[in-house]
Amino acid sequence: MNYSSSLTPQIPHWARLRFAIVLLMLGSIYGCYDYAKPSNELKRILQEDKIVIATEYGANSYYLQNDQPSGFEYELAQGFADFIGVKLEIKPYYSDANMLKDLQHQRVDVIASQFAFSAETLTQFKLGPAYQYYTHQVVVHRNARSLSTLEQLSGKVYVQRNSQQAAILQAQLPETDNDALNWQQVDQYDDEELLLMVAEQKIDATIANSALVNVMRRRYPAIKMGLDLNVTAAQQWLLHPHQDDSLLGALLEYFGQLQQSGEFSRLIDKYFGHIREFDYVDTRAFLAAIEEQLPTYQPWFEQYSGEFNWQLLAATSYQESHWKRNARSPTGVRGLMMLTLTTAKEVGIESRLDPEQSIRGGATYLRSLYNRIPARINDPDKLYFALAAYNLGLGHVEDARILTQRKGFDPDLWVDVKQHLPLLKQKQHYQKTKYGFARGDVAVKYVENIRRYHDSLMYISQQENTTSQ
């Protein structure tokens, strides 16, 4: 199973016929414009059966996971290609300037980027609908003091050239006002590298958007937010400034459908929902355990992971036992995968304290739970339900899904069900369920922790593979 599932909007692939209707409807948005026949840009893309979308390499945009493309912007791009019924050609860039140049010369159709382009740059292009908002944060080393105002910033500060961050510093910190500050615009580093440089104390600070900071502090726990600038920015795709509005109209329809169907909430939760909370001590302990304990057990995680990737099985084990082979809870569950005696018998293992047997048994049990989740539920939601059932029991998870449906939400989406799992602690709700009281809030945190550990393991594995090549 590929843990990184792609976004598949609920739109049939006979989208060409649908778009003949959609374009007519968009006439109400664009006044008297004649949508009786496809206008130039969208018509060209449909005729060529391909859309070329540019993005940058990065944790929140595009990367390869198990040799498969992944990333928030990539999934949005693939979803849009599916929506209009054409093939996607994704063009990832290392340089944002090159990406802009290619759009200006119409070598790409759209830029779908997490880069914070300056306001001046944005005025040179046609903008798609706003779909994500974030704030800018000054990021410093954990040992540095926090700031009350931007004027207190000092030392070596790097930001990306022609970015909103650079514009903020230019506007608020004239060069002559602070002799202790040496700030520069740079081309040779991206935002992720700048955050790593802060973690390694090669520079004193940078400015990054809050979404990226939430992701990267799991990988570089030595960074922290030194100041929230309370400058809210909108994320929007960029289009060529002189093209007609047909492609923009399709984007408006696409993002509107994503919001209405709940797919956008699911995608936001997949990439950002589990990283908002941060525990410095836990993150440091986990990174240390990866070096000291994981090598002993990794061969067995790889051997028994089956359709799951081994990092998922390892993350589940760490959440259960912190990779302590003799771990034991007050309720009697034991071993690396913390199995009950009953479960151990069901999956055919004799010793819960034997690491190999425990990993094999835990993998078998997780697989059995996964296979009992309704087949209509897609990954990663299906996997999240299985993980919650590993902690809470499948019956309680089904109770929560029923509660979710009763309240008018989607019982097949983790982003909806996790809001209702904590209701299993309240008598007014659990007395109406089949399996009764359960600590659903604990199960939610359990799943989110595994997702964070899994993300870190996947990142480290990717870095190791890149280094070895």
N, C-alpha and C positions, 0 to 999 in steps of 0.2 A: 504494500500500500504506500502510496506517495503522500506523506503527511502534508505537503504543500499543494493542496488542491487549487484548481483554477476557478476563477469567477465565471459562472455560467448563468447569465440572466435568463429569466423565463420568457424568452422570445424565440419563436420558431425561425428556422433558417430560411423560410420563404419570405425573407424580409424585404425583398425587392417590391413585391406586391403591396406589402404593408406600407412601405415608404411612399408609394404613390398616393396612398390615403393620408399619411402623416404630413407630407409636404403640402397637401391641400389645406389641412387643418392649420398649419403654421401661418397661413395667410392672415389669420386674425392677430398674430403676434407682430408681423412685419407690415401691417397696413395694407397698402394696395399692391404689394409685390405679387406678381403672377406666378403661382406655384402649380399651374396646370400641367407643366412638364418640368422634369428635373432641371434645376439650374446648373450652371457650368461645373462648379467644384464637386458637388456630390455626384452629379452625372458622370463626370470623369472617373471618380473613384469606383463607382459601381460598374462602369464599363471595363475598367482595368482589373476589377475583382481584387483589389489590394489597397490597403491604406498603410502609409509609412508614418510611424509615430516615433518621435525622438524622446529619449529620456537619458538620465545620467546613471552611472553605476552608483549604487549606494544602498544602505540598509532599508531605507524607506521608499526606494524607487525601483531598482532592478538589480538582481543578482542571480547567480546560479546556485541551486540547492539540489544536491544529488544529481548534478548535470541537467537539472530541469529549471527553466526560467521561473523566477518568483519575484515578489515585491509588490507593494501596494499600487504603485503607478502601473506596473506591468499588468496586474489583474484588471485594473480599470481599462487599460488600453485593449486587452484581449476581449473584455466584455463589450466595449464599443464596437470593435470589429465584428463580433458575433451579432450585435444588435442591428447593424446595417447589412449584415450578410456577406462580408468580404473577408479575405485573408488578412492577417496582421503581419506586417514586417516591422519588427522592433529594431530601432537603431540606438544602442547605448553609446554614450559619449563620456570621455574623461574631461572634456573642456566645454564649459557652458558657452563660451564665446563661439566655438565652432558650431555648437548646436543652434545658436541664434543665426549665425551666418547661413547655415544650410536651410533654415526656414525662410530667411530673406530671399535666398536664391531658389526657393521652392523645390529643394532636393528632399524635403520631408513635408508632410501635410500638416502635422500637429506637433507641438512640444507638450509632453506630459511630464512635468518636472516638479520636484520638491525644492528646487533651488529658489531662494528668495531674491528674485530679480528686482533691481532698483525701480522706483516709480518712473524714472525717466525712460528706462528700457521698456517698461510695460506700455507706455504711451505710443510706442512705435509699432505695436502689434494689436491685432483684434483679440479680445479676451473671451474665453469661454465662461460658463457659469461658475460662480464660487462654490466650492464643495467641501472645503476644509478651512478651519481657522486655527491660528496658533499665536503665541506671543513670543517676542524675542527675549532671550535671557543672556546675561553676562555669566560666563562659566569660568570658574577659577579652580585651583587645586583645593582639595579638602582641607589642607592645613592653612590656607589663606583666610583672612578675615572676610566676612561678608560686607557688602557695601550698602550704604543708605541712599546714595545718589551716584549717578554716572560720573560726576566730577571727581569722585574719590578714586577712580580707576588710575592705576599706575603700573609701571613696568613695561615689559614687552607684550604687545597685544597685536595679534594677527586676525584679520578678517578677509573673506574672499573679495576680490576686486569686482566692482560694479554690482554689489549686492545691496540689499536693504540695510544690512548691518553696517556696511561702509557708509551709507548715506546717513545713518543715525549718528555715527561718530563725527562725520563731517559737519553735521548741523549743530550738534550739541557740544562738541569739544574742539573749538578752533585751535590750531597748532600752537599759538602763543600762550594759551591759558594754563598749560600744565607741563612744566619742564620735566617732571618725573615720569611722564607718559611718553612711550615710544610706540605708536601704533602704525601699522602698515597694511596696505592692501596687497594681497598675494595671489599669484596665479598657480603656483606649483603645488598647492595643497588644497584638498577639498575639506568640507566641514568636518567629516569624520576624522580626518588626519589632524586637523587643528585641535579637536577634542583630545585625541591621543597625545598630542604635544603638550597640552595642559596637564594631562595625567602624569606625563613623564617629566614635567616641570622644565620643558625646553622653552616654553613661553609662559607668561603669567596669566593670560586670559584670552578668551575669544568670545564672540557673540554667536549664538545659534538659536534655531527655533525650538520651541518647547517639545515638539513631537520627537525630534531627533535626540534631544538631551535625555528624554525618558528612555529611549532605546539604548543609547550608548553608555549610560551610567551603569547598566547591567554588565557591560563588558569592561568598562574602565571605572571601577568604583571610587577611584581617587579624585574624580571630578565632582563638583557640586555647583548648584546655582548660587552665584554670588549676588545677583540682583535680577529681579524680574522688571523689565523695562515698561511693562504694561502698554506695549505697542502691539496692537492686534493687526495681523496681516491675513489676507485671504489667499488661498491656493486656487489658481485658475490655470487652465490649459491655454496655450498661445497658438494663434492661427495667423496666417499671412494677412497683412493689413489691407491688401487690395482685392482679396477674393470676395465673391458674393456671399450672401448670408445662408446659403443652403446647408453648408457643413455645420455652421454655428447652430442652425435650427435643429439639426439632427442631434447635436450635443445637448441642447436644452431638453429635448425629448428623452434622451438616454438617461441623463442625470435625474430628471424628474421621475422616470420609471424606476430607477434604482432606489430612490427615496421611498416611493409608494410601496414597492414590493418588499422592503425590509432588507434587500441585498446590500445596500450601502452600510446599514448598521452592522450587518454581519461582517462585512469586510473591515470596517473600522475596528470592530472587536477583535478580529483575527490578528491584526497587526499592532494595535495600540491598546486594546482593552485590558490586557494583563500586565502592562508595564508601568501603570501610573503609580503604584506603590513601590517603594524602594527601601530595602533593609540593608544598610551598609555592612553590618556585622555578618549577616547571613550570606551576602554576596561574596565577601572575602573568604568566609569559611568554605563556600562551595568551590571557589577557584582554587583554594589550597587542596581540597579533597580531589579535584580533578588531577592534580599533579601527584598526590601521595597515595591515594587509594584506588582511583579508577583503573589504572593499568592492571591491577590484579584481577579485576572482574570483567574488563572490557571484552576479552575473547568470548566469554559466555554470553554477554549481552548481544554480541554480534551473531553467535551461533544460534541462539534461540529467538531472535527477534522476528523471524518469519516475514510476514507482509508489513510489519512495522519497521521503521528504521531503528537501529540499535540505540541511538541517542534518546529516543522516546522511552524505551525500556529502562535505560540507565537513569533518566530523569525521574521516572516513576519510582524506581528503587531508592534514589536519593531522598525524595520526598517521604518515602515510607520509613527508611532506616538510617539515612545519612551514610549509606554504604558500610554499616556496621554489621558484621555477620552474626553477632550474638544479640542483636537488638531484641528487646522485649517490651511490650506495652502492658499496662495494668489489666487490660482485657484479655491478655493471653495470646495475642498474635505475636509471631516471632520470625526472626531471620531477615535477610536482605530485602525480601519482598513482603515481609510482615503478613504471612498467611495464617489464617485460623487453622486449627486442627482439622475441622470439617472440610475446609477447602483443600488442605493438603491431601486428604484422602481422596477427594473427588478428582484431583488432577494427577494422582498416582505418584506422589513422592513420599519417601519414608522419613527423611530427616529435614526438618525446616531450617536447621542450623547449618546444613551443608550448603555452601554458596552456590554451587552449580545446580543442585536440586531445587533450591529456592528460586533461582532465576528461571529455570525451566518451568517450574510450577506457576510462578507469577505470570510468565508470558502466556502459558496455556489458559490461565484463568482470565486474563485481560482479553485474550482472543475470543474466548467463549462469550464474554459479556458483549464485546463488539458485535459478534455475529447474531446476538439476540436483540440488538437495537433494530427497529423497523428499517427495512431495506430502502424505503423511499427517502430516508434522511441522508443527506450528502455529507461528505467530509469537508471541513474538519469537525462539523457539529456532531456527527455520529461518534467520532473518536472522543470528543469532550464528554458526551453522555456516558460512554463506556468508562472513562476515567472517574467520573463522578460515581458511577455504580461500583467501581472497585473500592471506593472509600465508604460509600453510604449503603450500597445494596441496590440492585436493579429495581426492586419494588418501590423504594422511596423515590427514585428518579422518575419512575412512571407516575407516581402520585403528583410530583412537581409538574410534570408535563400536562397532566389533566388540569391542575390548578391554573396553569398558564393559559390553557385553552379556554377555561371558564371565564377568565378575565379579559378575553378578547385578543390575546396575543398568540404568536405562532409557537406551538409546542415542539416544532421540529428545528427551531433555531436556538442555539445555546445562548445567544445574546439576550433572548427573551426569557428563557427558562431560568437562567442564573439569577434573574431579578426576583423570581418567585420561589426558588428553593428555600430561602430563609423563612418563608411562611410556614414551613413544616415544624417550626418551633412554637408556633402560636396555636393555642387550643382551638380558637374559633375556626381555624383552617384544618389542622391535622385531625380533628375529630370527625371530619367529613371524608377522610381518605381511607384507603384500604389498609395501609401499613402503619398509620399513626405517626407518632412523634418521631422527628429526626432532626439532627443538627445540620440543616441544609446550608447554613452559612459557612460551616467548616468545610463542607464539600466544595463550595464555590472557591474558597481560598486554596483548597487542596489542588483543584484543577488549574487555577491561575499560577500557582507555584510551579507545577510541573511544566506548564507552558514556558515560564521564564527560564527554568533550568534547561529545558529542551532547546530554546533559542540560543542560550549561551553555548551549549555543547555543539550545536550545528555551526555556530560561528567559529568556534575554536577548531573544529574538524576541517572547516573550509580553509581556514588560515594555514593549518598544517599541510593540507593537500596542495595549496598554492606554493608553499615554501619548498615542498619536496619535488615539485615539477621542474 
